[in-house]
Amino acid sequence: METTTCLNCSKEFTIASEDFDFYKKIDVPAPTWCPTCRLKRRVAWCNMFTLYKRPCDLCKKDSISVYPPGAPYVIYCPKCWWSDNWDPFSYGREYDFSRSFFEQFNEQLHRVPISGLNIDAPTMQSSPYNNSAGHLKNCYLTFFADPAEDSAYGFYLANVRQVVDTSLSMICELVYDSRNTFKDNHCIGVENTIESIDCAFLRDCTNCQNCYASANLRNKKYYLFNQPYNREEYFEKIKQWNLGSYQGYQALRKAAREHWAKYPPKPIFMDLSVDCTGNYVFESKNVKESYEILSAQDSKYLHMMISGPVKDCYDVFGWGNNLTLSYESQAVGENASQMRFCTDSGINAYDCEYSKLSTGGGHHFGCVSVKKGEYVILNKKYSKEEYEILVFKIREHMKTTREYGEFFPFKLSTHSYNETMAQDFFPLSEAEATMQGSRWQSPDVRTYSITKKVADLPDHIRDCSDDILNDVIECEKCGKGFKMIVMELDFLRQMSVPLPRRCPFCRINEKFKAWVRQMQLTDRVCSNCSKEFKTPYTHEEFPNILCKDCWTETYN
C-alpha cells in the first residue's frame, strides 16, 4: 500500500497493493488524482438530462440533442450519425509530436461529427427522444435505460415494461412513481422494494403482496401501516384511500412517509454480494467502493453498471453489459474490453484509448466517432505494425507531457459543467467551474403558451378526457409548460392514478436528487450493538439507525 497526495485537491489517498496489480495488468501508470477527483473529472463529460432542439448538421432537420444550438461541434442526429452517409476516416490526421496529445484530440472533437444523443440504432426507430439508452421500444424521455418498453420519465431502467415516473428499476412491469425497484409488478409509490405485487407506498420491503403504506416487511400479505388484516378487512380498509384522486394520492403519500419515519431504513444494499463495499451492489464479488452495480467481479470505483458481467474494471462510470479490463472511462460497455480513458464508447469495441464514440472494431487511439475498423489513430488507419510502433511513441510522448494515465481534462469536455452530473455530485458556482477550466451554460430561456393551470386539472383520473392531450400544462414547481402523451394517459388510466402536476424533468429530478444522496455514505454507529458502519442516512434524517446485521436480524 502506498499513500500519495492528489495533484488536484492536495489531499492524501492510498493505493492498495491489489490496485498496483491491476494497473500493471492493463499497463497504465498509477493514478495521480484521488478517487473522488477522478470521479468528478469523468462525470464532467456526462450530460444525461439537459436537452435542446437544434438542426442536424448533415440532414438539416431539427432534432433533440444534448448539445445546444451554437455549440462549437459538428452535431449529427443519431440517424445520420449511424448512417453510411459520411466517413469518419476522412477526418484522419497525422500525430504531431511537437504538440500535446490533448490539444490535438480537442481539435478532432471540433472537426469530427459527434452524435447529438447517445442512443443505438434500434432505439432511434421507435424511441428517438431518449438519451444514454439502448434497445428501447416505444419509450419517451428515459435516460440510462437498456432495455425498456412502453416506459417514460425515468433513469437507470433495465429490463422494464410499462413503468412511468420510475427510476432505478430492474425487471419490473406496471410500476408508477417509484424508486429502486426489483422484480416488482403493479406497484405505486414504492421505494427499495423487491419482488412485490399489487402494493403501494412501501419502503424496504421484500416479497409482499397487497400491502399499503408500510416499511421493513418481509413475505407479507394484506398489511396496512404495518398492521396485518385478513383479506376482506384489508380491501375494505384501503377503500378510504382513493389513489385515482390527486388529493387522495397525496394524502396517502404523506401518511405513508410519516409512518416510514418510525422504522429504521435498511442501512445499505449489498444483496447476494461477497466482499464488497459501497451501496446498491448486487450479485457481485470483490467489488470495492462501488455504487449501483449488478454482476461485477474484481473491480473498484465503479458507478452505474446497469448490467453484467463486469470484470477487472476500475474507475468506470456507466454502462457495463459484458465489460472487462477497462479503466478511467465514462459510458463504456456492451461486449467491450480494454477501454482505457474513453467516453461514450463500446458495442463490440476493444483496446481503445483516449477515444470518444468509438463503436465496434478495436485498437483505436485518440479517435472520435470511429465506427468499426482497426488500428486507427486520430481517425487515420494504419497497418498493425505501424499502429503498434506509433502508439508506443505517442504514449512515451504523453508521459513527458504528463498526459498519459490521466482522463480528459475538464476544459476538453464537450459539455458545460452545470449541464453534467458533476454539478449534482460536486456542485460549483460558475466562477469555481470556470477556474478549474470548465465551461458554463446559461439557462435556456423558453416561452410557453400555457393553456391549463394545475388548479384547473380534474382531481380524479376518471374525470379526465382525451382533450388533455392538446393542453400545455403549467408545472407547479418550475412554471414551465409540458404536455401529456397518449402512452402516459393510457397508463395513468390503467393504474388508476391521477394526472401529474409537475413536468417530466421535475419528476425525474426529484428521484435523481434522492439517488445522488444514496451514493454518498456517512459514518454512523448502530443504535443496537454500537458497531460502526457506513450508510447514506444522516443522524438528522434517522436518529435511530441499525447496522446491516442488526437490521436483518430484526426484520427478516
C-alpha positions, -999 to 999 in steps of 0.1 A, spaced: 0 0 0 12 35 -8 0 69 4 3 98 -20 -11 133 -25 -37 141 -50 -24 165 -76 -58 181 -79 -72 186 -44 -39 181 -24 -55 155 -1 -38 122 7 -51 90 -7 -39 54 -6 -33 30 -35 -36 -6 -23 -12 -34 -35 -40 -50 -54 -46 -17 -72 -10 -17 -84 -15 -53 -96 -45 -41 -117 -26 -11 -132 3 -34 -141 -22 -59 -156 -36 -33 -180 -3 -15 -185 -12 20 -172 5 42 -146 -9 45 -111 -33 75 -107 -21 109 -96 -56 121 -86 -76 107 -57 -107 86 -64 -131 115 -57 -113 139 -81 -111 111 -107 -149 106 -105 -155 144 -107 -134 146 -139 -152 117 -156 -188 128 -148 -180 163 -161 -183 146 -195 -218 132 -188 -248 153 -198 -277 130 -193 -308 152 -188 -302 186 -204 -318 185 -239 -321 211 -267 -337 213 -301 -312 221 -328 -308 212 -365 -286 183 -376 -255 195 -394 -260 168 -420 -297 164 -429 -305 199 -415 -337 187 -398 -345 197 -363 -336 171 -337 -333 167 -300 -297 169 -287 -276 172 -256 -257 200 -274 -272 235 -275 -275 254 -308 -243 272 -314 -221 246 -296 -187 245 -313 -190 210 -326 -204 193 -357 -236 176 -344 -254 149 -364 -288 135 -353 -285 98 -343 -300 86 -376 -273 105 -396 -245 96 -373 -252 59 -375 -256 61 -413 -231 54 -440 -236 89 -454 -203 102 -441 -169 87 -435 -152 91 -401 -118 82 -416 -119 112 -439 -111 132 -408 -79 113 -402 -47 133 -394 -11 127 -386 1 128 -350 22 159 -343 49 152 -317 57 189 -313 23 194 -297 4 179 -268 -20 150 -273 -49 167 -256 -45 197 -279 -47 176 -310 -76 155 -296 -95 186 -288 -92 197 -325 -106 164 -335 -136 169 -312 -143 201 -330 -138 186 -365 -153 151 -365 -192 148 -363 -205 136 -330 -239 122 -322 -264 146 -307 -278 118 -285 -263 86 -272 -288 61 -285 -283 30 -306 -298 22 -340 -328 1 -327 -338 28 -303 -339 56 -327 -365 38 -348 -393 39 -321 -378 59 -293 -359 89 -305 -365 112 -275 -342 94 -250 -306 96 -241 -278 73 -229 -301 44 -238 -302 13 -259 -327 -14 -271 -357 7 -264 -392 2 -278 -419 29 -275 -402 49 -247 -401 86 -241 -377 107 -220 -360 78 -204 -323 81 -196 -296 54 -190 -321 27 -199 -314 -7 -216 -336 -24 -225 -371 -9 -219 -405 -9 -235 -436 13 -232 -420 34 -205 -415 71 -198 -398 96 -175 -371 78 -156 -334 69 -154 -315 38 -148 -341 13 -162 -331 -22 -171 -355 -49 -185 -386 -30 -177 -420 -27 -193 -447 -1 -187 -430 19 -159 -437 56 -157 -422 82 -134 -400 55 -120 -362 53 -118 -336 28 -107 -358 -1 -117 -349 -36 -129 -371 -64 -143 -403 -46 -134 -437 -41 -150 -466 -17 -144 -447 4 -118 -455 41 -111 -439 69 -92 -413 46 -76 -376 43 -70 -352 14 -65 -374 -15 -75 -365 -50 -85 -389 -76 -99 -420 -56 -88 -453 -58 -106 -483 -34 -104 -468 -12 -76 -473 25 -69 -451 49 -49 -427 22 -36 -390 26 -27 -364 -1 -22 -388 -29 -28 -381 -64 -42 -404 -90 -58 -436 -73 -46 -471 -73 -63 -501 -50 -60 -485 -27 -34 -485 10 -27 -462 32 -7 -439 6 7 -402 12 17 -376 -15 22 -400 -44 16 -394 -78 0 -418 -104 -14 -450 -86 -4 -484 -87 -19 -514 -64 -14 -497 -42 12 -501 -5 17 -481 23 35 -457 0 53 -419 -3 59 -395 -32 65 -419 -60 57 -408 -95 46 -430 -121 29 -463 -104 40 -498 -101 26 -527 -77 35 -507 -53 56 -517 -16 61 -494 7 81 -475 -24 92 -507 -40 107 -520 -73 94 -555 -78 83 -575 -106 67 -583 -103 30 -618 -89 35 -607 -64 61 -577 -52 41 -597 -44 9 -624 -27 30 -597 -6 48 -579 6 16 -612 19 1 -606 51 21 -575 57 0 -587 66 -35 -554 67 -54 -572 79 -86 -578 112 -69 -549 136 -67 -559 147 -32 -563 111 -21 -530 101 -36 -511 129 -19 -528 122 14 -517 86 14 -482 95 2 -478 119 31 -492 95 57 -470 67 44 -438 88 47 -447 99 82 -452 62 90 -419 52 74 -400 76 96 -409 53 126 -388 25 112 -350 25 107 -343 21 70 -322 -7 56 -287 9 61 -270 -5 29 -280 -26 -1 -254 -53 -7 -276 -83 -16 -261 -116 -30 -227 -100 -29 -195 -111 -12 -166 -90 -1 -180 -57 -15 -182 -21 -3 -203 8 -14 -241 8 -19 -266 -10 -42 -242 -37 -52 -259 -69 -63 -248 -103 -73 -211 -92 -72 -178 -104 -57 -148 -84 -46 -161 -51 -58 -150 -21 -37 -162 15 -33 -188 10 -60 -224 21 -64 -254 8 -84 -237 -23 -96 -251 -56 -110 -230 -87 -116 -194 -74 -112 -163 -90 -100 -127 -80 -90 -134 -43 -96 -132 -9 -78 -146 26 -80 -175 17 -103 -208 35 -107 -240 27 -126 -231 -7 -141 -266 -13 -155 -260 -50 -163 -232 -76 -161 -210 -92 -164 -183 -67 -154 -149 -79 -145 -115 -64 -138 -126 -28 -142 -116 3 -122 -129 39 -123 -157 34 -148 -189 55 -146 -217 39 -165 -229 10 -186 -212 -24 -183 -231 -52 -202 -201 -75 -206 -172 -52 -199 -137 -63 -189 -103 -49 -183 -114 -12 -185 -102 18 -167 -109 56 -162 -138 57 -186 -173 71 -188 -202 53 -205 -185 23 -219 -198 -12 -224 -217 -39 -244 -193 -66 -253 -163 -43 -248 -129 -49 -234 -97 -29 -227 -114 5 -228 -90 30 -213 -96 67 -209 -127 66 -232 -161 82 -232 -194 71 -248 -177 41 -264 -183 4 -268 -206 -20 -286 -182 -47 -297 -152 -25 -292 -118 -35 -277 -84 -20 -270 -95 17 -273 -77 45 -256 -85 82 -253 -114 79 -277 -150 93 -279 -178 74 -296 -157 45 -307 -180 17 -316 -171 -17 -330 -136 -27 -341 -106 -22 -320 -71 -7 -315 -83 29 -315 -62 57 -301 -73 93 -299 -103 86 -322 -137 104 -325 -168 87 -339 -149 58 -355 -175 31 -362 -157 -2 -369 -122 -5 -383 -90 -15 -366 -56 1 -360 -68 37 -360 -50 68 -346 -67 102 -347 -92 87 -372 -64 76 -396 -59 39 -404 -26 21 -401 -12 -13 -405 -9 -34 -374 29 -29 -373 27 8 -379 0 12 -353 19 -6 -326 51 14 -332 33 48 -334 11 42 -303 42 33 -283 58 65 -293 27 85 -286 24 71 -251 60 79 -244 54 114 -257 23 118 -235 43 107 -205 68 135 -210 38 160 -211 22 143 -181 -9 134 -201 -7 96 -203 -26 80 -174 -50 109 -170 -86 111 -181 -95 140 -204 -92 174 -186 -122 195 -176 -115 220 -203 -119 194 -231 -154 183 -220 -180 186 -248 -205 198 -221 -207 228 -198 -201 218 -162 -235 228 -149 -252 206 -176 -234 175 -164 -238 150 -135 -206 166 -120 -228 195 -109 -250 172 -90 -223 152 -73 -198 181 -69 -218 214 -71 -197 245 -81 -205 281 -88 -199 295 -122 -167 312 -110 -154 279 -95 -162 259 -126 -145 284 -148 -115 285 -125 -110 247 -130 -112 251 -167 -148 241 -173 -174 259 -194 -207 272 -181 -241 272 -199 -266 300 -192 -302 286 -187 -321 281 -219 -349 307 -218 -381 294 -234 -417 308 -236 -447 286 -231 -482 291 -242 -499 277 -211 -535 265 -217 -541 247 -185 -532 256 -149 -527 229 -123 -557 242 -104 -579 235 -135 -569 199 -138 -595 173 -128 -588 158 -93 -597 122 -104 -582 104 -134 -617 91 -143 -628 127 -150 -600 134 -175 -609 134 -212 -586 130 -241 -587 167 -246 -559 170 -220 -535 158 -247 -540 191 -265 -532 212 -235 -499 228 -224 -500 223 -186 -480 247 -163 -456 228 -140 -465 237 -104 -428 237 -94 -407 252 -122 -435 270 -141 -425 255 -175 -451 241 -198 -455 204 -205 -478 181 -224 -492 147 -218 -486 119 -243 -510 92 -252 -489 64 -237 -488 82 -204 -525 89 -203 -534 53 -211 -510 42 -183 -525 65 -157 -560 53 -165 -548 16 -164 -532 21 -130 -559 44 -118 -536 72 -106 -541 110 -111 -527 134 -136 -492 148 -127 -489 184 -115 -452 186 -123 -433 185 -156 -414 153 -165 -380 168 -157 -391 179 -122 -404 144 -116 -372 128 -128 -350 152 -109 -368 145 -76 -357 109 -78 -323 117 -92 -315 140 -63 -325 113 -38 -303 88 -57 -273 112 -55 -277 113 -17 -277 75 -17 -243 75 -34 -227 94 -6 -221 74 26 -215 87 61 -202 71 93 -228 60 118 -230 39 150 -256 12 153 -283 21 179 -284 -15 189 -249 -30 190 -228 2 188 -210 -11 157 -195 15 134 -207 13 97 -214 34 67 -248 44 54 -263 72 33 -287 82 61 -276 110 84 -284 114 121 -308 143 112 -328 120 89 -328 89 111 -315 93 147 -323 56 152 -303 35 128 -292 -2 127 -262 -18 111 -270 -44 84 -266 -74 108 -290 -59 134 -314 -47 108 -315 -81 91 -320 -99 125 -348 -76 134 -368 -75 102 -361 -108 84 
